[in-house]
Amino acid sequence: MNTSINTRKLTTMALMAALSVVLVFLIHFPIFPQAPFLEYDPADIPILIVTFSCGPLAGLAVTVVAALVQGFTVSAQSGVYGIIMHIISTGSYVLTAGLIYRAMHSQIGAGIAVVCGVIISAAFMIGANLIITPIFMGAPVEVIKGMLLPVIIPFNLIKSGTNGALTMMLYKSVRTVLDKSRLLPVSENSGAKASKTNIIVLIASLLVLVLCVVLILVIRGRA
């Protein structure tokens, strides 16, 4: 039984890693014209879904696999630098969100997990940009510091917030498909009816998504 469950989880993880890479290939665009190398992509969505379905370590494993595959294929121009930054950004995101969701296994818990994941990921990327970017990109630390507030921090908050909101909106439907496909053990709550909490979280996720889209349009419109 355990072997069967592990095989299902590994299959799901492989599918979501592949989907993450495909999403980067299909959807990627810069948010800040002054920093075109910082591109939004929805790659974190399938990784977050794996994290909520299979746990934080599974999410981290998929992050590493997706980052390596992406770094040598669709994002080859970013090389090792891109791989490292991807692992730090998404890895800190999914570990934080996954650990919180494991402790608070509910719709509200998932919302809190995503919010905390967004904040922690943005914080990690401040340090990563100050330490790693000068090494690989040759940019002076003072230049990076000058980009933190106007570009780097907003970019990471918008990207992670958008992907978190989309994950919250899509997770239940995707989880149902995975359960019916027997790619995961049947969720304990798979037969539960939608509650007021579910509706509130859905509305909140939609509002966050709309806010992020508006911010992107405003930023791009100022260019």
N, C-alpha and C positions, 0 to 999 in steps of 0.2 A: 504493500500500500504506500509506504513512504517512498519507495523507488518510483512509483507511478506519479506521486505528487511532485517529487523533485524533477522528474522528466517534464511534467507540465509546466512547472515554473521556469525551467531552463528554456523550454520552447517559447514561452511568452517573453522571456527576457531577450532572446535572440530576435524575435519578431519586432519588439519595441526598439531594440538597438538599430535594426535595419530601417524601421520607420523614421527614427530620429535623423538618420543620415539622409534619407530621401527627402524629408521635410526641409532640411538645410539646402539641398540641391534645388528644390522647387521654389522656396520662399526665403528670400534674404534681401534686405535693403537697408541702407544707412538711415539713421534717424537725425543725426546732427550733421549738416553739410560740412561744417568745419572739421569733422572727424569721420570721413567716409569709411575708414577702416573698422569703425564700430558699427556692425550691422545687426539689425533685429532678425531673429529666426525663431521658429516655433519648436526647435529640437528638444527643448526641455519638457514639452507636454507628454510625450510617450514615456519619458524617463520618470516623471512624477507619477504617472499612472502605475508604472511598475513598482515604484517606491511605496505607494499606498496599498497596492495589491500584495506585494511580496516582501516588503520590509526595506529598511534603510540600506542594509548591506547589498541587497539585490539592486537597488537604485544606484548605489555607488559603482557596482560592477558594470552595469549597463552604461553608466557615464564614461567609465574608462574605455570600454570597448568602442562605444560610439565616437568618443573623442579621437581615438587612434585611427579608426576607419575613416572618419571625416577628415582628419589631418593629413592623411596620405592619398585622399581622393578629391572630394568636392572642395576642400579648403586647403589644398596642397601648398598654395602660395604663402600661407601663414606658418607652415612648417612646425617645428618643435615648439616654438613660442605659442602658437595657437592651441596646440594640444594641451600644454601645461595650463594655460589660462582657462581653457574650457573645463578641464578637470577641477581646477580650484573653484571656479564660479559655480558650475552645476553640482559638483561634489559637495560643497558646503551647503548648497541649497537643499539637496535631497537628503543629506544626513540630518540636517536640522528638522526639516519637515517630517521625515520618516520617523525620527525618534519621538517627536511630539505627538504625531498621529498614533503611534503605537501606544502611548500613554493615555491619549484622549481619543479613543476610537469612536468618533461620531462626526456628524456634519460640522458642528461647531468646532470640534477638535481639528478637523481638516482645514477649516478656515484659519484658525489660529496658527496651525502648522505652516500654512502657506505664507502668511504675513511674517512670521518669525524667520522663515526660510529666505524670504526676499531681503529682509533687513540684514541677516547674517551674511548672505552672499554678497550684498553691496559692501559690507564692512570688509570682508575678506579681499574683495577686488581693489579696495583702496590700497591695502598693503601690497597686493600682488603687482599693481601698477607702479607703485613707488620703488619696489625692489627688483622685479623681474623685467619690466618694460625697458628701463635704462640699459640692462644687460644685453637684451636681444635687439632692441630697436635703436640703441645709441642715443636716445633722447635724454637730455639733462634732467636731473631730478626736479630742478626748479620749474622746468617747463611742464612736467607731469603734475606738480603741485598746482600750477596755475590752471590746469584743465580739470581738476577734481570736481569743484563745485559747479562750474558751468556745463561740463560735458560728461565726465566719467561717472559720477554718482547718479545724476538723473538718468543716464542711459541704462545703467544696471537696474535701477529701480523700475523704470518703464518696461524694460525687457522682461525681467523676472515677474513683475506685477501682472503684465499681460498674459504671460504663459501660465501663471498661477490661477488667474481668473478663468482662462479657457479650460484649464484642467478641472477646476471645480464644476464648470458647466458640463463637461464631457464625461467625467469620471464614471458616474453612475451608469450611463448608457454603455460605455466601453466595458465596464466591469460585468454588466449583464451579458454582453456578447461573449466575453471570455469565459464566463460561467457556463453559458449554454453550449459553447464550443468545447467544454471540458478541458480548457487550457489551464484552469485553476480550480482548486477545491471550491465547491459551492459556498458562496458567502453566507454567513449566518443571518444576515439581514436581507438576503435576496428577495424574500417574499414579503417584506414589510411594506406597508402603504406609505405613500408620501406624507410627510408631516409638515406642520407649519414651519418647523426648523429648516427643513429641506428647501421650502419656498423662500424663506428669508435669506438663506445662504446663496441660493440661485440669483435672487434679485441683487444681493450685495456684490456677487461676482460679476454680474452684468454691468452694474454701475462702475465697478473698478475697470472693467474692460473698456467701457465707453470713455471714462476719464483718460485712460492711457491713449486711446485712439485720438481724442481731442488734443492731448498734449503733443502727440507726434505731429498732427496736422499744424498746430500752432508753431511748433519749432521749425518745421520744414517751410512754413509760410513766411517766416522771418528771414529766410536766407536771401 
